[in-house]
Amino acid sequence: MMAMIEARSCERFKRLSEGLNDAYLAKFYRRFMESEAGHYTLFIELAETYT
Ligand SMILES: [Fe+2]
C-alpha cells in the first residue's frame, strides 16, 4: 500500500515537472519525482524481503 502511495506521488510530480515552463520549478519537481521513485522502490523491496 505504501509503495502505491509513493508511486502516485512520483507520477504526479513527474507530470507537474513536465508541464511547467519555468525551468527552475520543473527541475524542483523533477527532484521530488526522483525522490518519490526511491521511496516506492524501497517499499517494494521491503515487501519482497519480508513477505
Ligand atoms: Fe515519499
mmCIF file of the protein (N, C-alpha, C, O) and its ligand, coordinates in Angstrom:
data_MODEL
# 
_entry.id   MODEL 
# 
loop_
_entity.id 
_entity.type 
_entity.pdbx_number_of_molecules 
1 polymer     1 
2 non-polymer 1 
# 
_entity_poly.entity_id                      1 
_entity_poly.type                           'polypeptide(L)' 
_entity_poly.nstd_linkage                   no 
_entity_poly.nstd_monomer                   no 
_entity_poly.pdbx_seq_one_letter_code       MMAMIEARSCERFKRLSEGLNDAYLAKFYRRFMESEAGHYTLFIELAETYT 
_entity_poly.pdbx_seq_one_letter_code_can   MMAMIEARSCERFKRLSEGLNDAYLAKFYRRFMESEAGHYTLFIELAETYT 
_entity_poly.pdbx_strand_id                 A 
# 
loop_
_entity_poly_seq.entity_id 
_entity_poly_seq.num 
_entity_poly_seq.mon_id 
_entity_poly_seq.hetero 
1 1  MET n 
1 2  MET n 
1 3  ALA n 
1 4  MET n 
1 5  ILE n 
1 6  GLU n 
1 7  ALA n 
1 8  ARG n 
1 9  SER n 
1 10 CYS n 
1 11 GLU n 
1 12 ARG n 
1 13 PHE n 
1 14 LYS n 
1 15 ARG n 
1 16 LEU n 
1 17 SER n 
1 18 GLU n 
1 19 GLY n 
1 20 LEU n 
1 21 ASN n 
1 22 ASP n 
1 23 ALA n 
1 24 TYR n 
1 25 LEU n 
1 26 ALA n 
1 27 LYS n 
1 28 PHE n 
1 29 TYR n 
1 30 ARG n 
1 31 ARG n 
1 32 PHE n 
1 33 MET n 
1 34 GLU n 
1 35 SER n 
1 36 GLU n 
1 37 ALA n 
1 38 GLY n 
1 39 HIS n 
1 40 TYR n 
1 41 THR n 
1 42 LEU n 
1 43 PHE n 
1 44 ILE n 
1 45 GLU n 
1 46 LEU n 
1 47 ALA n 
1 48 GLU n 
1 49 THR n 
1 50 TYR n 
1 51 THR n 
# 
loop_
_struct_asym.id 
_struct_asym.entity_id 
A 1 
B 2 
# 
loop_
_chem_comp.id 
_chem_comp.type 
_chem_comp.mon_nstd_flag 
ALA 'L-peptide linking' y 
ARG 'L-peptide linking' y 
ASN 'L-peptide linking' y 
ASP 'L-peptide linking' y 
CYS 'L-peptide linking' y 
GLU 'L-peptide linking' y 
GLY 'peptide linking'   y 
HIS 'L-peptide linking' y 
ILE 'L-peptide linking' y 
LEU 'L-peptide linking' y 
LIG non-polymer         . 
LYS 'L-peptide linking' y 
MET 'L-peptide linking' y 
PHE 'L-peptide linking' y 
SER 'L-peptide linking' y 
THR 'L-peptide linking' y 
TYR 'L-peptide linking' y 
# 
_pdbx_entity_nonpoly.entity_id   2 
_pdbx_entity_nonpoly.name        ? 
_pdbx_entity_nonpoly.comp_id     LIG 
# 
_pdbx_nonpoly_scheme.asym_id         B 
_pdbx_nonpoly_scheme.entity_id       2 
_pdbx_nonpoly_scheme.mon_id          LIG 
_pdbx_nonpoly_scheme.ndb_seq_num     1 
_pdbx_nonpoly_scheme.pdb_seq_num     101 
_pdbx_nonpoly_scheme.auth_seq_num    101 
_pdbx_nonpoly_scheme.pdb_mon_id      LIG 
_pdbx_nonpoly_scheme.auth_mon_id     LIG 
_pdbx_nonpoly_scheme.pdb_strand_id   A 
_pdbx_nonpoly_scheme.pdb_ins_code    . 
# 
loop_
_atom_site.group_PDB 
_atom_site.id 
_atom_site.type_symbol 
_atom_site.label_atom_id 
_atom_site.label_alt_id 
_atom_site.label_comp_id 
_atom_site.label_asym_id 
_atom_site.label_entity_id 
_atom_site.label_seq_id 
_atom_site.pdbx_PDB_ins_code 
_atom_site.Cartn_x 
_atom_site.Cartn_y 
_atom_site.Cartn_z 
_atom_site.occupancy 
_atom_site.B_iso_or_equiv 
_atom_site.pdbx_formal_charge 
_atom_site.auth_seq_id 
_atom_site.auth_comp_id 
_atom_site.auth_asym_id 
_atom_site.auth_atom_id 
_atom_site.pdbx_PDB_model_num 
ATOM   1   N  N  . MET A 1 1  ? 0.834  -1.202  0.000   1.00 0.00 ? 1   MET A N  1 
ATOM   2   C  CA . MET A 1 1  ? 0.000  0.000   0.000   1.00 0.00 ? 1   MET A CA 1 
ATOM   3   C  C  . MET A 1 1  ? 0.875  1.262   0.000   1.00 0.00 ? 1   MET A C  1 
ATOM   4   O  O  . MET A 1 1  ? 0.605  2.206   -0.742  1.00 0.00 ? 1   MET A O  1 
ATOM   5   N  N  . MET A 1 2  ? 1.913  1.273   0.825   1.00 0.00 ? 2   MET A N  1 
ATOM   6   C  CA . MET A 1 2  ? 2.795  2.446   0.870   1.00 0.00 ? 2   MET A CA 1 
ATOM   7   C  C  . MET A 1 2  ? 3.498  2.670   -0.467  1.00 0.00 ? 2   MET A C  1 
ATOM   8   O  O  . MET A 1 2  ? 3.701  3.809   -0.888  1.00 0.00 ? 2   MET A O  1 
ATOM   9   N  N  . ALA A 1 3  ? 3.865  1.579   -1.129  1.00 0.00 ? 3   ALA A N  1 
ATOM   10  C  CA . ALA A 1 3  ? 4.506  1.709   -2.444  1.00 0.00 ? 3   ALA A CA 1 
ATOM   11  C  C  . ALA A 1 3  ? 3.559  2.378   -3.431  1.00 0.00 ? 3   ALA A C  1 
ATOM   12  O  O  . ALA A 1 3  ? 3.982  3.187   -4.257  1.00 0.00 ? 3   ALA A O  1 
ATOM   13  N  N  . MET A 1 4  ? 2.275  2.035   -3.341  1.00 0.00 ? 4   MET A N  1 
ATOM   14  C  CA . MET A 1 4  ? 1.297  2.641   -4.251  1.00 0.00 ? 4   MET A CA 1 
ATOM   15  C  C  . MET A 1 4  ? 1.164  4.135   -3.981  1.00 0.00 ? 4   MET A C  1 
ATOM   16  O  O  . MET A 1 4  ? 1.090  4.931   -4.918  1.00 0.00 ? 4   MET A O  1 
ATOM   17  N  N  . ILE A 1 5  ? 1.132  4.518   -2.713  1.00 0.00 ? 5   ILE A N  1 
ATOM   18  C  CA . ILE A 1 5  ? 1.012  5.935   -2.358  1.00 0.00 ? 5   ILE A CA 1 
ATOM   19  C  C  . ILE A 1 5  ? 2.226  6.707   -2.872  1.00 0.00 ? 5   ILE A C  1 
ATOM   20  O  O  . ILE A 1 5  ? 2.084  7.788   -3.443  1.00 0.00 ? 5   ILE A O  1 
ATOM   21  N  N  . GLU A 1 6  ? 3.414  6.148   -2.666  1.00 0.00 ? 6   GLU A N  1 
ATOM   22  C  CA . GLU A 1 6  ? 4.639  6.818   -3.115  1.00 0.00 ? 6   GLU A CA 1 
ATOM   23  C  C  . GLU A 1 6  ? 4.702  6.872   -4.647  1.00 0.00 ? 6   GLU A C  1 
ATOM   24  O  O  . GLU A 1 6  ? 5.148  7.865   -5.222  1.00 0.00 ? 6   GLU A O  1 
ATOM   25  N  N  . ALA A 1 7  ? 4.256  5.807   -5.289  1.00 0.00 ? 7   ALA A N  1 
ATOM   26  C  CA . ALA A 1 7  ? 4.280  5.781   -6.758  1.00 0.00 ? 7   ALA A CA 1 
ATOM   27  C  C  . ALA A 1 7  ? 3.325  6.820   -7.344  1.00 0.00 ? 7   ALA A C  1 
ATOM   28  O  O  . ALA A 1 7  ? 3.614  7.427   -8.375  1.00 0.00 ? 7   ALA A O  1 
ATOM   29  N  N  . ARG A 1 8  ? 2.187  7.017   -6.677  1.00 0.00 ? 8   ARG A N  1 
ATOM   30  C  CA . ARG A 1 8  ? 1.240  8.036   -7.149  1.00 0.00 ? 8   ARG A CA 1 
ATOM   31  C  C  . ARG A 1 8  ? 1.856  9.436   -7.003  1.00 0.00 ? 8   ARG A C  1 
ATOM   32  O  O  . ARG A 1 8  ? 1.702  10.282  -7.883  1.00 0.00 ? 8   ARG A O  1 
ATOM   33  N  N  . SER A 1 9  ? 2.544  9.667   -5.901  1.00 0.00 ? 9   SER A N  1 
ATOM   34  C  CA . SER A 1 9  ? 3.228  10.952  -5.725  1.00 0.00 ? 9   SER A CA 1 
ATOM   35  C  C  . SER A 1 9  ? 4.278  11.131  -6.804  1.00 0.00 ? 9   SER A C  1 
ATOM   36  O  O  . SER A 1 9  ? 4.423  12.211  -7.377  1.00 0.00 ? 9   SER A O  1 
ATOM   37  N  N  . CYS A 1 10 ? 5.001  10.068  -7.071  1.00 0.00 ? 10  CYS A N  1 
ATOM   38  C  CA . CYS A 1 10 ? 6.023  10.101  -8.107  1.00 0.00 ? 10  CYS A CA 1 
ATOM   39  C  C  . CYS A 1 10 ? 5.398  10.490  -9.454  1.00 0.00 ? 10  CYS A C  1 
ATOM   40  O  O  . CYS A 1 10 ? 5.921  11.340  -10.174 1.00 0.00 ? 10  CYS A O  1 
ATOM   41  N  N  . GLU A 1 11 ? 4.288  9.861   -9.770  1.00 0.00 ? 11  GLU A N  1 
ATOM   42  C  CA . GLU A 1 11 ? 3.596  10.139  -11.030 1.00 0.00 ? 11  GLU A CA 1 
ATOM   43  C  C  . GLU A 1 11 ? 3.151  11.603  -11.103 1.00 0.00 ? 11  GLU A C  1 
ATOM   44  O  O  . GLU A 1 11 ? 3.317  12.258  -12.131 1.00 0.00 ? 11  GLU A O  1 
ATOM   45  N  N  . ARG A 1 12 ? 2.594  12.099  -10.020 1.00 0.00 ? 12  ARG A N  1 
ATOM   46  C  CA . ARG A 1 12 ? 2.103  13.490  -10.006 1.00 0.00 ? 12  ARG A CA 1 
ATOM   47  C  C  . ARG A 1 12 ? 3.251  14.487  -10.172 1.00 0.00 ? 12  ARG A C  1 
ATOM   48  O  O  . ARG A 1 12 ? 3.135  15.453  -10.927 1.00 0.00 ? 12  ARG A O  1 
ATOM   49  N  N  . PHE A 1 13 ? 4.346  14.254  -9.473  1.00 0.00 ? 13  PHE A N  1 
ATOM   50  C  CA . PHE A 1 13 ? 5.489  15.170  -9.602  1.00 0.00 ? 13  PHE A CA 1 
ATOM   51  C  C  . PHE A 1 13 ? 6.091  15.087  -10.996 1.00 0.00 ? 13  PHE A C  1 
ATOM   52  O  O  . PHE A 1 13 ? 6.575  16.090  -11.522 1.00 0.00 ? 13  PHE A O  1 
ATOM   53  N  N  . LYS A 1 14 ? 6.068  13.922  -11.590 1.00 0.00 ? 14  LYS A N  1 
ATOM   54  C  CA . LYS A 1 14 ? 6.576  13.783  -12.960 1.00 0.00 ? 14  LYS A CA 1 
ATOM   55  C  C  . LYS A 1 14 ? 5.733  14.630  -13.924 1.00 0.00 ? 14  LYS A C  1 
ATOM   56  O  O  . LYS A 1 14 ? 6.262  15.375  -14.749 1.00 0.00 ? 14  LYS A O  1 
ATOM   57  N  N  . ARG A 1 15 ? 4.421  14.495  -13.796 1.00 0.00 ? 15  ARG A N  1 
ATOM   58  C  CA . ARG A 1 15 ? 3.533  15.247  -14.685 1.00 0.00 ? 15  ARG A CA 1 
ATOM   59  C  C  . ARG A 1 15 ? 3.643  16.749  -14.443 1.00 0.00 ? 15  ARG A C  1 
ATOM   60  O  O  . ARG A 1 15 ? 3.606  17.543  -15.383 1.00 0.00 ? 15  ARG A O  1 
ATOM   61  N  N  . LEU A 1 16 ? 3.780  17.129  -13.175 1.00 0.00 ? 16  LEU A N  1 
ATOM   62  C  CA . LEU A 1 16 ? 3.962  18.543  -12.848 1.00 0.00 ? 16  LEU A CA 1 
ATOM   63  C  C  . LEU A 1 16 ? 5.250  19.074  -13.481 1.00 0.00 ? 16  LEU A C  1 
ATOM   64  O  O  . LEU A 1 16 ? 5.250  20.127  -14.119 1.00 0.00 ? 16  LEU A O  1 
ATOM   65  N  N  . SER A 1 17 ? 6.340  18.336  -13.298 1.00 0.00 ? 17  SER A N  1 
ATOM   66  C  CA . SER A 1 17 ? 7.635  18.806  -13.789 1.00 0.00 ? 17  SER A CA 1 
ATOM   67  C  C  . SER A 1 17 ? 7.650  18.918  -15.313 1.00 0.00 ? 17  SER A C  1 
ATOM   68  O  O  . SER A 1 17 ? 8.325  19.779  -15.877 1.00 0.00 ? 17  SER A O  1 
ATOM   69  N  N  . GLU A 1 18 ? 6.905  18.044  -15.961 1.00 0.00 ? 18  GLU A N  1 
ATOM   70  C  CA . GLU A 1 18 ? 6.890  18.060  -17.429 1.00 0.00 ? 18  GLU A CA 1 
ATOM   71  C  C  . GLU A 1 18 ? 5.978  19.141  -17.999 1.00 0.00 ? 18  GLU A C  1 
ATOM   72  O  O  . GLU A 1 18 ? 6.088  19.503  -19.170 1.00 0.00 ? 18  GLU A O  1 
ATOM   73  N  N  . GLY A 1 19 ? 5.065  19.659  -17.150 1.00 0.00 ? 19  GLY A N  1 
ATOM   74  C  CA . GLY A 1 19 ? 4.103  20.620  -17.657 1.00 0.00 ? 19  GLY A CA 1 
ATOM   75  C  C  . GLY A 1 19 ? 4.443  22.072  -17.355 1.00 0.00 ? 19  GLY A C  1 
ATOM   76  O  O  . GLY A 1 19 ? 3.671  22.975  -17.679 1.00 0.00 ? 19  GLY A O  1 
ATOM   77  N  N  . LEU A 1 20 ? 5.587  22.296  -16.738 1.00 0.00 ? 20  LEU A N  1 
ATOM   78  C  CA . LEU A 1 20 ? 5.935  23.657  -16.359 1.00 0.00 ? 20  LEU A CA 1 
ATOM   79  C  C  . LEU A 1 20 ? 6.878  24.314  -17.354 1.00 0.00 ? 20  LEU A C  1 
ATOM   80  O  O  . LEU A 1 20 ? 7.796  23.678  -17.871 1.00 0.00 ? 20  LEU A O  1 
ATOM   81  N  N  . ASN A 1 21 ? 6.646  25.564  -17.610 1.00 0.00 ? 21  ASN A N  1 
ATOM   82  C  CA . ASN A 1 21 ? 7.544  26.327  -18.488 1.00 0.00 ? 21  ASN A CA 1 
ATOM   83  C  C  . ASN A 1 21 ? 8.726  26.905  -17.713 1.00 0.00 ? 21  ASN A C  1 
ATOM   84  O  O  . ASN A 1 21 ? 9.770  27.214  -18.287 1.00 0.00 ? 21  ASN A O  1 
ATOM   85  N  N  . ASP A 1 22 ? 8.546  27.044  -16.416 1.00 0.00 ? 22  ASP A N  1 
ATOM   86  C  CA . ASP A 1 22 ? 9.601  27.588  -15.553 1.00 0.00 ? 22  ASP A CA 1 
ATOM   87  C  C  . ASP A 1 22 ? 10.651 26.505  -15.306 1.00 0.00 ? 22  ASP A C  1 
ATOM   88  O  O  . ASP A 1 22 ? 10.361 25.497  -14.663 1.00 0.00 ? 22  ASP A O  1 
ATOM   89  N  N  . ALA A 1 23 ? 11.855 26.705  -15.808 1.00 0.00 ? 23  ALA A N  1 
ATOM   90  C  CA . ALA A 1 23 ? 12.908 25.685  -15.717 1.00 0.00 ? 23  ALA A CA 1 
ATOM   91  C  C  . ALA A 1 23 ? 13.290 25.378  -14.270 1.00 0.00 ? 23  ALA A C  1 
ATOM   92  O  O  . ALA A 1 23 ? 13.553 24.229  -13.917 1.00 0.00 ? 23  ALA A O  1 
ATOM   93  N  N  . TYR A 1 24 ? 13.315 26.406  -13.451 1.00 0.00 ? 24  TYR A N  1 
ATOM   94  C  CA . TYR A 1 24 ? 13.667 26.189  -12.042 1.00 0.00 ? 24  TYR A CA 1 
ATOM   95  C  C  . TYR A 1 24 ? 12.640 25.288  -11.365 1.00 0.00 ? 24  TYR A C  1 
ATOM   96  O  O  . TYR A 1 24 ? 13.001 24.316  -10.702 1.00 0.00 ? 24  TYR A O  1 
ATOM   97  N  N  . LEU A 1 25 ? 11.358 25.614  -11.534 1.00 0.00 ? 25  LEU A N  1 
ATOM   98  C  CA . LEU A 1 25 ? 10.304 24.809  -10.906 1.00 0.00 ? 25  LEU A CA 1 
ATOM   99  C  C  . LEU A 1 25 ? 10.226 23.412  -11.518 1.00 0.00 ? 25  LEU A C  1 
ATOM   100 O  O  . LEU A 1 25 ? 9.960  22.439  -10.813 1.00 0.00 ? 25  LEU A O  1 
ATOM   101 N  N  . ALA A 1 26 ? 10.455 23.311  -12.820 1.00 0.00 ? 26  ALA A N  1 
ATOM   102 C  CA . ALA A 1 26 ? 10.442 21.994  -13.466 1.00 0.00 ? 26  ALA A CA 1 
ATOM   103 C  C  . ALA A 1 26 ? 11.506 21.091  -12.841 1.00 0.00 ? 26  ALA A C  1 
ATOM   104 O  O  . ALA A 1 26 ? 11.249 19.919  -12.566 1.00 0.00 ? 26  ALA A O  1 
ATOM   105 N  N  . LYS A 1 27 ? 12.692 21.637  -12.621 1.00 0.00 ? 27  LYS A N  1 
ATOM   106 C  CA . LYS A 1 27 ? 13.767 20.862  -12.009 1.00 0.00 ? 27  LYS A CA 1 
ATOM   107 C  C  . LYS A 1 27 ? 13.438 20.559  -10.546 1.00 0.00 ? 27  LYS A C  1 
ATOM   108 O  O  . LYS A 1 27 ? 13.713 19.468  -10.046 1.00 0.00 ? 27  LYS A O  1 
ATOM   109 N  N  . PHE A 1 28 ? 12.848 21.540  -9.875  1.00 0.00 ? 28  PHE A N  1 
ATOM   110 C  CA . PHE A 1 28 ? 12.446 21.368  -8.477  1.00 0.00 ? 28  PHE A CA 1 
ATOM   111 C  C  . PHE A 1 28 ? 11.511 20.173  -8.330  1.00 0.00 ? 28  PHE A C  1 
ATOM   112 O  O  . PHE A 1 28 ? 11.727 19.320  -7.469  1.00 0.00 ? 28  PHE A O  1 
ATOM   113 N  N  . TYR A 1 29 ? 10.474 20.103  -9.162  1.00 0.00 ? 29  TYR A N  1 
ATOM   114 C  CA . TYR A 1 29 ? 9.516  18.996  -9.075  1.00 0.00 ? 29  TYR A CA 1 
ATOM   115 C  C  . TYR A 1 29 ? 10.101 17.706  -9.625  1.00 0.00 ? 29  TYR A C  1 
ATOM   116 O  O  . TYR A 1 29 ? 9.719  16.620  -9.190  1.00 0.00 ? 29  TYR A O  1 
ATOM   117 N  N  . ARG A 1 30 ? 11.014 17.809  -10.566 1.00 0.00 ? 30  ARG A N  1 
ATOM   118 C  CA . ARG A 1 30 ? 11.693 16.620  -11.082 1.00 0.00 ? 30  ARG A CA 1 
ATOM   119 C  C  . ARG A 1 30 ? 12.482 15.928  -9.949  1.00 0.00 ? 30  ARG A C  1 
ATOM   120 O  O  . ARG A 1 30 ? 12.521 14.701  -9.856  1.00 0.00 ? 30  ARG A O  1 
ATOM   121 N  N  . ARG A 1 31 ? 13.089 16.734  -9.120  1.00 0.00 ? 31  ARG A N  1 
ATOM   122 C  CA . ARG A 1 31 ? 13.825 16.149  -7.992  1.00 0.00 ? 31  ARG A CA 1 
ATOM   123 C  C  . ARG A 1 31 ? 12.883 15.478  -7.000  1.00 0.00 ? 31  ARG A C  1 
ATOM   124 O  O  . ARG A 1 31 ? 13.221 14.432  -6.445  1.00 0.00 ? 31  ARG A O  1 
ATOM   125 N  N  . PHE A 1 32 ? 11.717 16.056  -6.769  1.00 0.00 ? 32  PHE A N  1 
ATOM   126 C  CA . PHE A 1 32 ? 10.728 15.388  -5.924  1.00 0.00 ? 32  PHE A CA 1 
ATOM   127 C  C  . PHE A 1 32 ? 10.325 14.058  -6.549  1.00 0.00 ? 32  PHE A C  1 
ATOM   128 O  O  . PHE A 1 32 ? 10.186 13.051  -5.855  1.00 0.00 ? 32  PHE A O  1 
ATOM   129 N  N  . MET A 1 33 ? 10.140 14.065  -7.866  1.00 0.00 ? 33  MET A N  1 
ATOM   130 C  CA . MET A 1 33 ? 9.762  12.843  -8.561  1.00 0.00 ? 33  MET A CA 1 
ATOM   131 C  C  . MET A 1 33 ? 10.829 11.762  -8.362  1.00 0.00 ? 33  MET A C  1 
ATOM   132 O  O  . MET A 1 33 ? 10.507 10.601  -8.111  1.00 0.00 ? 33  MET A O  1 
ATOM   133 N  N  . GLU A 1 34 ? 12.076 12.147  -8.475  1.00 0.00 ? 34  GLU A N  1 
ATOM   134 C  CA . GLU A 1 34 ? 13.168 11.193  -8.283  1.00 0.00 ? 34  GLU A CA 1 
ATOM   135 C  C  . GLU A 1 34 ? 13.189 10.657  -6.858  1.00 0.00 ? 34  GLU A C  1 
ATOM   136 O  O  . GLU A 1 34 ? 13.436 9.472   -6.631  1.00 0.00 ? 34  GLU A O  1 
ATOM   137 N  N  . SER A 1 35 ? 12.929 11.538  -5.908  1.00 0.00 ? 35  SER A N  1 
ATOM   138 C  CA . SER A 1 35 ? 12.892 11.129  -4.511  1.00 0.00 ? 35  SER A CA 1 
ATOM   139 C  C  . SER A 1 35 ? 11.761 10.137  -4.260  1.00 0.00 ? 35  SER A C  1 
ATOM   140 O  O  . SER A 1 35 ? 11.950 9.121   -3.592  1.00 0.00 ? 35  SER A O  1 
ATOM   141 N  N  . GLU A 1 36 ? 10.588 10.443  -4.801  1.00 0.00 ? 36  GLU A N  1 
ATOM   142 C  CA . GLU A 1 36 ? 9.437  9.535   -4.624  1.00 0.00 ? 36  GLU A CA 1 
ATOM   143 C  C  . GLU A 1 36 ? 9.694  8.196   -5.304  1.00 0.00 ? 36  GLU A C  1 
ATOM   144 O  O  . GLU A 1 36 ? 9.249  7.158   -4.813  1.00 0.00 ? 36  GLU A O  1 
ATOM   145 N  N  . ALA A 1 37 ? 10.394 8.209   -6.408  1.00 0.00 ? 37  ALA A N  1 
ATOM   146 C  CA . ALA A 1 37 ? 10.735 6.948   -7.089  1.00 0.00 ? 37  ALA A CA 1 
ATOM   147 C  C  . ALA A 1 37 ? 11.592 6.081   -6.168  1.00 0.00 ? 37  ALA A C  1 
ATOM   148 O  O  . ALA A 1 37 ? 11.425 4.862   -6.113  1.00 0.00 ? 37  ALA A O  1 
ATOM   149 N  N  . GLY A 1 38 ? 12.498 6.716   -5.455  1.00 0.00 ? 38  GLY A N  1 
ATOM   150 C  CA . GLY A 1 38 ? 13.316 5.978   -4.499  1.00 0.00 ? 38  GLY A CA 1 
ATOM   151 C  C  . GLY A 1 38 ? 12.484 5.406   -3.367  1.00 0.00 ? 38  GLY A C  1 
ATOM   152 O  O  . GLY A 1 38 ? 12.750 4.308   -2.878  1.00 0.00 ? 38  GLY A O  1 
ATOM   153 N  N  . HIS A 1 39 ? 11.463 6.168   -2.951  1.00 0.00 ? 39  HIS A N  1 
ATOM   154 C  CA . HIS A 1 39 ? 10.611 5.692   -1.854  1.00 0.00 ? 39  HIS A CA 1 
ATOM   155 C  C  . HIS A 1 39 ? 9.788  4.482   -2.285  1.00 0.00 ? 39  HIS A C  1 
ATOM   156 O  O  . HIS A 1 39 ? 9.732  3.481   -1.570  1.00 0.00 ? 39  HIS A O  1 
ATOM   157 N  N  . TYR A 1 40 ? 9.148  4.569   -3.453  1.00 0.00 ? 40  TYR A N  1 
ATOM   158 C  CA . TYR A 1 40 ? 8.264  3.445   -3.800  1.00 0.00 ? 40  TYR A CA 1 
ATOM   159 C  C  . TYR A 1 40 ? 9.049  2.187   -4.121  1.00 0.00 ? 40  TYR A C  1 
ATOM   160 O  O  . TYR A 1 40 ? 8.584  1.079   -3.855  1.00 0.00 ? 40  TYR A O  1 
ATOM   161 N  N  . THR A 1 41 ? 10.228 2.348   -4.686  1.00 0.00 ? 41  THR A N  1 
ATOM   162 C  CA . THR A 1 41 ? 11.028 1.142   -4.942  1.00 0.00 ? 41  THR A CA 1 
ATOM   163 C  C  . THR A 1 41 ? 11.537 0.552   -3.626  1.00 0.00 ? 41  THR A C  1 
ATOM   164 O  O  . THR A 1 41 ? 11.680 -0.665  -3.504  1.00 0.00 ? 41  THR A O  1 
ATOM   165 N  N  . LEU A 1 42 ? 11.808 1.409   -2.647  1.00 0.00 ? 42  LEU A N  1 
ATOM   166 C  CA . LEU A 1 42 ? 12.211 0.905   -1.333  1.00 0.00 ? 42  LEU A CA 1 
ATOM   167 C  C  . LEU A 1 42 ? 11.098 0.071   -0.699  1.00 0.00 ? 42  LEU A C  1 
ATOM   168 O  O  . LEU A 1 42 ? 11.351 -1.011  -0.169  1.00 0.00 ? 42  LEU A O  1 
ATOM   169 N  N  . PHE A 1 43 ? 9.862  0.581   -0.758  1.00 0.00 ? 43  PHE A N  1 
ATOM   170 C  CA . PHE A 1 43 ? 8.751  -0.176  -0.167  1.00 0.00 ? 43  PHE A CA 1 
ATOM   171 C  C  . PHE A 1 43 ? 8.525  -1.493  -0.892  1.00 0.00 ? 43  PHE A C  1 
ATOM   172 O  O  . PHE A 1 43 ? 8.163  -2.488  -0.264  1.00 0.00 ? 43  PHE A O  1 
ATOM   173 N  N  . ILE A 1 44 ? 8.730  -1.515  -2.194  1.00 0.00 ? 44  ILE A N  1 
ATOM   174 C  CA . ILE A 1 44 ? 8.607  -2.788  -2.936  1.00 0.00 ? 44  ILE A CA 1 
ATOM   175 C  C  . ILE A 1 44 ? 9.696  -3.746  -2.482  1.00 0.00 ? 44  ILE A C  1 
ATOM   176 O  O  . ILE A 1 44 ? 9.435  -4.928  -2.263  1.00 0.00 ? 44  ILE A O  1 
ATOM   177 N  N  . GLU A 1 45 ? 10.895 -3.248  -2.344  1.00 0.00 ? 45  GLU A N  1 
ATOM   178 C  CA . GLU A 1 45 ? 11.998 -4.111  -1.888  1.00 0.00 ? 45  GLU A CA 1 
ATOM   179 C  C  . GLU A 1 45 ? 11.732 -4.658  -0.485  1.00 0.00 ? 45  GLU A C  1 
ATOM   180 O  O  . GLU A 1 45 ? 11.989 -5.830  -0.208  1.00 0.00 ? 45  GLU A O  1 
ATOM   181 N  N  . LEU A 1 46 ? 11.209 -3.791  0.404   1.00 0.00 ? 46  LEU A N  1 
ATOM   182 C  CA . LEU A 1 46 ? 10.883 -4.246  1.761   1.00 0.00 ? 46  LEU A CA 1 
ATOM   183 C  C  . LEU A 1 46 ? 9.814  -5.324  1.735   1.00 0.00 ? 46  LEU A C  1 
ATOM   184 O  O  . LEU A 1 46 ? 9.913  -6.325  2.446   1.00 0.00 ? 46  LEU A O  1 
ATOM   185 N  N  . ALA A 1 47 ? 8.788  -5.116  0.910   1.00 0.00 ? 47  ALA A N  1 
ATOM   186 C  CA . ALA A 1 47 ? 7.701  -6.109  0.815   1.00 0.00 ? 47  ALA A CA 1 
ATOM   187 C  C  . ALA A 1 47 ? 8.249  -7.433  0.298   1.00 0.00 ? 47  ALA A C  1 
ATOM   188 O  O  . ALA A 1 47 ? 7.884  -8.500  0.790   1.00 0.00 ? 47  ALA A O  1 
ATOM   189 N  N  . GLU A 1 48 ? 9.123  -7.355  -0.694  1.00 0.00 ? 48  GLU A N  1 
ATOM   190 C  CA . GLU A 1 48 ? 9.681  -8.583  -1.254  1.00 0.00 ? 48  GLU A CA 1 
ATOM   191 C  C  . GLU A 1 48 ? 10.594 -9.290  -0.242  1.00 0.00 ? 48  GLU A C  1 
ATOM   192 O  O  . GLU A 1 48 ? 10.688 -10.517 -0.226  1.00 0.00 ? 48  GLU A O  1 
ATOM   193 N  N  . THR A 1 49 ? 11.249 -8.508  0.585   1.00 0.00 ? 49  THR A N  1 
ATOM   194 C  CA . THR A 1 49 ? 12.155 -9.085  1.577   1.00 0.00 ? 49  THR A CA 1 
ATOM   195 C  C  . THR A 1 49 ? 11.409 -9.742  2.726   1.00 0.00 ? 49  THR A C  1 
ATOM   196 O  O  . THR A 1 49 ? 11.806 -10.804 3.207   1.00 0.00 ? 49  THR A O  1 
ATOM   197 N  N  . TYR A 1 50 ? 10.324 -9.109  3.166   1.00 0.00 ? 50  TYR A N  1 
ATOM   198 C  CA . TYR A 1 50 ? 9.663  -9.570  4.389   1.00 0.00 ? 50  TYR A CA 1 
ATOM   199 C  C  . TYR A 1 50 ? 8.327  -10.276 4.162   1.00 0.00 ? 50  TYR A C  1 
ATOM   200 O  O  . TYR A 1 50 ? 7.564  -10.459 5.111   1.00 0.00 ? 50  TYR A O  1 
ATOM   201 N  N  . THR A 1 51 ? 8.033  -10.670 2.937   1.00 0.00 ? 51  THR A N  1 
ATOM   202 C  CA . THR A 1 51 ? 6.797  -11.451 2.725   1.00 0.00 ? 51  THR A CA 1 
ATOM   203 C  C  . THR A 1 51 ? 7.135  -12.846 2.250   1.00 0.00 ? 51  THR A C  1 
ATOM   204 O  O  . THR A 1 51 ? 6.235  -13.653 2.016   1.00 0.00 ? 51  THR A O  1 
HETATM 205 FE FE . LIG B 2 .  ? 7.734  9.853   -0.463  1.00 0.00 2 101 LIG A FE 1 
# 
